[in-house]
């Protein structure tokens, strides 16, 4: 391998690391104490992040979580503009990966490879991670704004043992392939989701996970998922409306516990 190829791979690896830091910021403890803030800034600057290069430690102390998120989002967009279309011939969409049987539904090694996310019939693929104020905003975007409801901040406090003043981490979005229309859509289009932000769409025999309507998540339940469009086509828009209203009431109830 020539030296130029090695240099290109090293530069490509550094850009991927920089992008990983920008979009997966929740992996870093949001409640960093004063002793660790300098190390956090150094990690950002050493990775080559443009938006943090001009900051000194005193200036970084004044940056709020919300402002830091804006900087990180801007950093991610800079990289996306630079890399848009890069090695596109090597990329495959979810449908191509599904048709080629390249989508793995087994989760591991964290869970020993024993759990599955989705089924062979209805695969579920993790997507972006975004902050939401509540389950209502997660599954019914903008509806609380329409009703002019008072909502908690995106960094709503949560109770965690031995961790004071902690905040909710972003929610993971999931893309699901509808067996009816063969279209990939976001999880909320399947009347499928849980109340906490750490809820995952997996069937776990040892510790059963439940849908918002308290139904146990099993492979057969996942196999029966169809998107709202297909559900309305099969059962009628009136029946779809009834299910969505029940889900909406569930989100309202959960939200009243937070506010």
VENGIMO-V822205 format. One record per backbone hydrogen bond with DSSP energy under -1.0 kcal/mol. CO is the residue of the C=O (numbers start at 0). NH is the residue of the N-H. Records with the same first field share a line. If there is no record, write none. Layout:
CO = NH / NH
//
This chain:
1 = 5
2 = 6
3 = 7
4 = 8
5 = 9
6 = 10
7 = 11
8 = 12
9 = 13
10 = 14
11 = 15
12 = 16
13 = 17
14 = 18
15 = 19
16 = 20
17 = 21
18 = 22
19 = 23
23 = 26
24 = 27
32 = 35
35 = 39
36 = 40
37 = 41
38 = 42
39 = 43
40 = 44
41 = 45
42 = 46
43 = 48
44 = 47
49 = 52
51 = 54
55 = 59
56 = 60
59 = 62
63 = 67
64 = 68
65 = 69
66 = 70
67 = 71
68 = 72
69 = 73
70 = 74
71 = 75
72 = 76
73 = 77
74 = 78
75 = 79
76 = 80
77 = 81
78 = 82
79 = 83
82 = 85
84 = 87
86 = 89
87 = 90
92 = 96
93 = 97
94 = 98
95 = 99
96 = 101
97 = 100
104 = 116
108 = 111
110 = 113
114 = 106
115 = 202
121 = 118
122 = 176
124 = 174
127 = 172
129 = 170
133 = 137
134 = 138
135 = 139
139 = 142
141 = 145
142 = 146
143 = 148
155 = 167
159 = 162
165 = 157
170 = 129
172 = 126
173 = 186
174 = 124
175 = 184
177 = 181
182 = 177
184 = 175
185 = 188
186 = 189
187 = 190
188 = 227
192 = 211
195 = 198
199 = 201
208 = 216
210 = 213
214 = 210
217 = 221
218 = 222
219 = 223
221 = 224
226 = 230
227 = 231
228 = 232
229 = 233
230 = 234
231 = 235
235 = 239
236 = 240
237 = 241
238 = 242
239 = 243
240 = 244
241 = 245
242 = 246
243 = 247
244 = 248
245 = 249
246 = 250
247 = 251
248 = 252
249 = 253
250 = 254
251 = 255
254 = 258
//
